Amino acid sequence: MLRGGVAHIRNEVGQDMPCVEATEDLWLDIGTKDRDGAIPHDPRNCAIARCIARTTGQCAFVFRYFTYTWDDERITRYTNGRRVQDYELLFDVGRSKNARLKIMAPSPGRTTEAQKQLRKTSVEKKRKEREAILEAAKAGKAMEVSDLLPTPKTRPYVHSDKPLVRKRVVA
């Protein structure tokens, strides 16, 4: 299983194709037809990609965290859950079986725009920290990066002689 993204796919299908986030989950029934002839460690010809091509008629790239499908108009981006990631790893080592999996539409925090905003916020925060340290140095005041970080909320520990016991709820 390879790591990759939209740039990798655009090299294959064309630079002008837009990439959109999926709006609905996609259920896949991976069978023997999909596994036979599939190539381990090949994002375009693994069992999941073959199943997507068989069921939807779209080409697909399956990476560790994301799956991209495309047709003539656009590239669609899905999020791979833990079961899809585990299945892909099992397929790569030759231990996969028939399965029913779901590749999901990205949650609001995992969309491309949200990830860009997160990176932008992180870069701005680091820039402000550097500026504060430089200003403090110009003023002759010694300052550490830890001075800029918020202090963690401390919670007093409660000591007890009783051992920690978790109750098991039987349904």
N, C-alpha and C positions, 0 to 999 in steps of 0.2 A: 504494500500500500504506500503510495507516494503522497507527499504534501504538495499542494499546488493551489491554484486559484484561477481567477478570471483571466489573468494575463496568459497563463498556460493555454487556456481554451481559446482565447482570441488568436493566438498564434496558429491554431489549427483551423478555426472556422471563419476568421475575418475580424479585422479591428473595429469595424463600424457597427457591430452588433450590440444592442443594449443589453445590460444584465439587470433583471428584475428579481425581486424577492418572491418566493412562492407564497400564495395566499391560502392554499389548502394542502393538507397532508396527502401523501401518496402511499397507498398500501401495495405491497409487493408480495406475491406468492412465488418464492424461489423454489424451483423444482429441479429434477434431474436434467431436463433439457437445458436449463440455464448453466448448470455446473459442468455438464459435458462440453468440452471444447473451450471452456473459459481458461484464461491464463492468469496464474497467481502473480501478484505485484504489478498488474497492468490495469491502471484506472479506467481504461476505455473498454477492456474486454474481460472484466471480472464477472463473477456470477450475478452480482447486483446490477451491473451495467447492462448485461445481456437480458436480464429480466425486465428492466425498464424499457429497453428497445423492443422486446417482445410484446409487452403490455400496452405501451403508449405510442410506439412507433418513433420515439425521439432518441437521438444519440445521447449518451451520458458519460460523464467522468465521475468516478467515485473516489474521493479522497478521504482522509481520516475523519475530519470534522464536517465536511460539506460535500454535497453532491450537486453537480451542475448538469442540467439537461438543456438541450437546445433543439430548435427546429429552424425553419427558414427565416423566422422573424426575430427571435430573441433567445437569450440565455436565461434560464430560470435557476435560482439558487435555493437549495434545501439544506436543512440541518440534519446531520446524522446523530441519532441518539446512541446511547450506550450499547443497545442490542445490535444495531447496525455495525458499529465499530467492532464489537466482539465477533460478529459473524464474519466480517471482512478479514480479521486476523486469523480466525479458524480456517477460512477458505485458503488463505495464503500458505498455511502450513499443512493443508490437505485433510482437514478434519471437519469439513462442513457437511451439513445435512439439509434436507428440505426444511424451509422455514417460511413463516409469514412475518414480514417486517414492515415497519412504517418509517419512511423518511418524512421529516416534519417541515412545515413552514417555519422559518425563523421566528423566535419570540421577539418582541419589540427591542429588547436589549442586545440581541445578537444580529440585528440587521446591519447592513453595510454602513448606513448612515450613522447609526448609534456607535459603531466601532470607530468610525472616523471622528465623531465628536469626542469620544473618550480619549483618543490619542491626542486630539487638539487640546483638550483640557489638561492633559498630563504635561504636554510640552509647555503650555502657558504657565502652569504651576512651577515647573522647573526653572523657567526663565525668571519668574518673580523671585524665587529663592536665590538665584545667582545675583540678581540685582540688589536684593537686600543685603547679602553678604558683602558685595562690593561697596555699597553705601556705608556699611558699618566699618569696613576697612579704611575708607577715606576719612571717616570721622575719628579713627584711631581706636575704635572699640572692637575688641575681639568677639567674634561671633561664630558659632557653630551652626551647622545645618539643623542639628537637633533642637536648637533654640527656636527654629521656625515651625517645627512640627507641633501639632496640637498634643497636649499632654493626655495620656490615656486615662480613661475613667477607672479609678481604682475601686475595687469592691472588697470590703473587709471579709476575710475568710471566717467562716463559722466553724469552730472546732467542736466535734462531738465524739463521744465514746462509742456511739452506735455505728456499726458498719453500714456502708451504702448498700441498700437492697433495692433492686428494681422489681416492681410488681409486674407479673405477667398477666395480661388480660386475655382471657379465653373467650373467643366469640362463639 
